[in-house]
Amino acid sequence: MGRGKIEIKRIENTTNRQVTYSKRRTGIVKKAKELTVLCDAEVSLIMFSSTGKLSEYISPSTTTKRLYDQYQQVTGTNLWNSHYEKLQESLKKQKEINMRLRKEIRQRIGEGVDDMSFDDLRGLEQDLDTSVKIVRDRKYHMIATQTETYRKKLGNLQETHTHLVREFEARGEDPYYEEDYESILAMSNSGAQILSYRLQPHQRNQEEEGYGSYNLRI
């Protein structure tokens, strides 16, 4: 008995539809390969499933671009006209945006303002005032941040100074007695690094104002 004729209509069941597509896609690609080998034909296949998945085949003896160019030459059609027109339109819009931005930049530095109306000049002035406020706020924020950082560093130095003074006083030594620390470094074992502190009487002047009674040098 021969196979019954299958009615060609859309398969409603999603799973069956995908299975059928996969099988028939494989068969079509197989036939395209056979045409390429047996008949020396140049074949190109492009298929999209219902889910948007791309499947394609191109004969090894050619390329997609070459085949499309040949198609355009034979049929007298141009596949790229619409795409080219869209690119031209997009390029035109980008040029307009670029020209507008260049004009705004020139106006912000005081160029090309002679032809501006009163309302445009007022708007430009407001924009510049807003920009200046943003820059000034950022500057003040950086100053405040750096000031706080230096304040913390100064606090750490003052704390270290106080700790060292107390250690000297606990040993009954004068924390402000000057001594040649080079001799102490020379006596260190195997060149071990020694962090030496020298406390000098603080000389008050305009530059050192606010740093405590004594200056710590490391």
C-alpha positions as CSV (number, residue, x, y, z in Angstrom):
1,M,0.0,0.0,0.0
2,G,1.3,3.5,-0.9
3,R,1.5,6.3,1.6
4,G,-1.6,8.5,1.9
5,K,-1.5,12.0,0.6
6,I,-0.8,14.5,3.4
7,E,-2.9,17.6,3.5
8,I,-0.7,20.7,3.4
9,K,-1.9,23.1,6.1
10,R,-0.5,24.7,9.2
11,I,0.3,22.3,12.0
12,E,-1.5,23.6,15.1
13,N,0.4,21.5,17.7
14,T,3.6,23.5,18.6
15,T,5.8,20.4,19.3
16,N,4.7,18.6,16.1
17,R,5.3,21.8,14.1
18,Q,8.8,22.1,15.4
19,V,9.6,18.4,14.8
20,T,8.3,18.6,11.2
21,Y,10.2,21.8,10.5
22,S,13.5,20.2,11.8
23,K,13.0,17.1,9.6
24,R,12.0,18.9,6.4
25,R,14.8,21.5,6.9
26,T,17.3,18.7,7.0
27,G,15.8,17.3,3.8
28,I,15.9,20.6,2.0
29,V,19.6,21.2,3.0
30,K,20.4,17.7,1.8
31,K,18.8,18.3,-1.6
32,A,20.6,21.6,-1.9
33,K,23.9,19.9,-1.3
34,E,23.1,17.2,-3.8
35,L,22.2,19.9,-6.4
36,T,25.6,21.6,-5.8
37,V,27.5,18.3,-6.3
38,L,25.5,16.6,-9.0
39,C,24.6,19.6,-11.2
40,D,27.4,22.1,-10.3
41,A,24.8,24.6,-9.2
42,E,25.2,27.5,-6.9
43,V,22.6,27.3,-4.2
44,S,21.7,29.5,-1.3
45,L,19.2,28.7,1.4
46,I,17.9,31.0,4.1
47,M,15.3,29.7,6.6
48,F,13.7,31.1,9.7
49,S,11.7,28.9,12.0
50,S,8.5,30.2,13.7
51,T,10.7,31.0,16.8
52,G,13.1,33.1,14.7
53,K,16.0,30.7,14.5
54,L,18.1,31.1,11.4
55,S,19.2,28.2,9.2
56,E,21.3,28.7,6.1
57,Y,23.3,27.0,3.4
58,I,25.5,28.3,0.7
59,S,27.3,26.3,-2.0
60,P,31.0,26.1,-1.2
61,S,31.9,27.4,-4.7
62,T,30.3,30.8,-4.1
63,T,29.6,33.4,-1.4
64,T,26.3,34.9,-0.2
65,K,27.3,38.4,-1.5
66,R,28.4,37.1,-4.9
67,L,25.1,35.1,-5.3
68,Y,23.0,38.2,-4.3
69,D,24.9,40.4,-6.7
70,Q,24.3,37.9,-9.5
71,Y,20.6,37.8,-8.5
72,Q,20.4,41.6,-8.7
73,Q,22.1,41.6,-12.1
74,V,19.8,39.0,-13.6
75,T,16.5,40.3,-12.2
76,G,17.4,44.0,-12.5
77,T,16.4,44.7,-8.9
78,N,18.4,46.4,-6.2
79,L,18.2,44.7,-2.8
80,W,20.1,47.5,-1.0
81,N,18.3,50.6,-2.1
82,S,15.9,50.8,0.8
83,H,18.7,50.0,3.3
84,Y,21.0,52.7,1.6
85,E,18.2,55.2,1.9
86,K,17.7,54.5,5.6
87,L,21.4,54.9,6.1
88,Q,21.4,58.2,4.3
89,E,18.5,59.5,6.4
90,S,20.2,58.4,9.6
91,L,23.4,60.1,8.5
92,K,21.5,63.3,7.7
93,K,19.9,63.3,11.2
94,Q,23.3,62.8,12.8
95,K,24.8,65.7,10.9
96,E,22.0,67.9,12.0
97,I,22.5,66.9,15.7
98,N,26.3,67.5,15.3
99,M,25.8,70.9,13.8
100,R,23.4,71.9,16.6
101,L,25.8,70.7,19.3
102,R,28.7,72.6,17.7
103,K,26.5,75.7,17.6
104,E,25.6,75.3,21.3
105,I,29.3,74.8,22.2
106,R,30.3,78.0,20.4
107,Q,27.5,79.9,22.1
108,R,28.6,78.7,25.5
109,I,32.1,80.2,25.0
110,G,30.6,83.5,23.8
111,E,30.8,83.0,20.0
112,G,27.9,83.4,17.6
113,V,25.7,85.2,20.0
114,D,25.1,88.3,17.9
115,D,22.2,86.8,16.0
116,M,20.5,85.3,19.1
117,S,17.2,86.7,20.2
118,F,16.6,88.0,23.7
119,D,14.8,84.9,24.8
120,D,17.6,82.7,23.5
121,L,20.2,84.8,25.3
122,R,18.2,84.6,28.5
123,G,18.0,80.8,28.1
124,L,21.7,80.6,27.4
125,E,22.4,82.7,30.5
126,Q,20.3,80.4,32.7
127,D,22.0,77.3,31.3
128,L,25.4,78.8,32.0
129,D,24.4,79.8,35.6
130,T,23.2,76.2,36.2
131,S,26.5,74.8,34.8
132,V,28.5,77.2,37.0
133,K,26.5,76.1,40.1
134,I,27.2,72.5,39.3
135,V,30.9,73.1,38.9
136,R,31.1,75.2,42.0
137,D,29.3,72.7,44.1
138,R,31.7,70.0,42.9
139,K,34.7,72.2,43.8
140,Y,33.4,72.8,47.3
141,H,32.7,69.1,47.8
142,M,36.3,68.3,46.8
143,I,37.6,71.0,49.2
144,A,35.5,69.6,52.0
145,T,36.6,66.1,51.3
146,Q,40.3,67.0,51.2
147,T,40.0,69.1,54.4
148,E,38.4,66.2,56.2
149,T,41.2,63.9,55.0
150,Y,43.9,66.3,56.2
151,R,42.1,66.8,59.5
152,K,42.1,63.0,60.1
153,K,45.8,62.8,59.2
154,L,46.6,65.6,61.6
155,G,44.6,64.0,64.4
156,N,46.6,60.7,63.8
157,L,49.9,62.6,64.0
158,Q,48.8,64.4,67.2
159,E,47.8,61.1,68.7
160,T,51.1,59.5,67.8
161,H,52.9,62.5,69.3
162,T,51.1,62.3,72.6
163,H,51.7,58.5,72.8
164,L,55.5,59.0,72.2
165,V,55.7,61.8,74.8
166,R,54.0,59.6,77.4
167,E,56.4,56.7,76.6
168,F,59.4,58.9,77.1
169,E,58.0,60.3,80.3
170,A,57.2,56.8,81.6
171,R,60.9,55.9,81.2
172,G,61.9,59.1,83.0
173,E,63.5,60.5,79.9
174,D,63.2,64.0,78.4
175,P,61.2,63.7,75.2
176,Y,62.8,66.8,73.8
177,Y,66.4,65.9,74.5
178,E,68.4,66.0,71.3
179,E,70.7,63.1,70.6
180,D,72.6,61.7,67.6
181,Y,70.3,59.0,66.3
182,E,72.8,57.9,63.7
183,S,74.7,56.1,66.4
184,I,71.5,54.3,67.4
185,L,70.8,53.2,63.8
186,A,74.4,51.9,63.5
187,M,73.9,49.6,66.4
188,S,70.8,47.9,64.9
189,N,71.0,44.2,64.2
190,S,71.8,43.1,60.6
191,G,70.7,46.3,59.0
192,A,67.2,46.0,60.5
193,Q,65.1,49.1,59.7
194,I,64.4,51.2,62.7
195,L,61.7,53.9,62.7
196,S,63.1,56.7,64.7
197,Y,61.2,59.7,66.0
198,R,62.7,63.0,66.8
199,L,60.7,65.4,68.7
200,Q,61.7,69.0,68.2
201,P,60.4,72.0,70.2
202,H,57.7,73.5,68.2
203,Q,58.3,77.0,66.8
204,R,55.1,78.8,66.3
205,N,54.8,80.6,63.0
206,Q,52.2,81.3,60.4
207,E,52.7,78.1,58.6
208,E,52.5,75.8,61.6
209,E,49.6,77.4,63.3
210,G,47.1,74.9,64.7
211,Y,49.4,71.8,64.8
212,G,49.8,71.5,68.6
213,S,52.6,72.5,71.0
214,Y,55.3,70.3,69.3
215,N,56.2,69.2,65.9
216,L,56.7,65.5,65.0
217,R,59.2,64.6,62.3
218,I,59.6,61.1,61.0
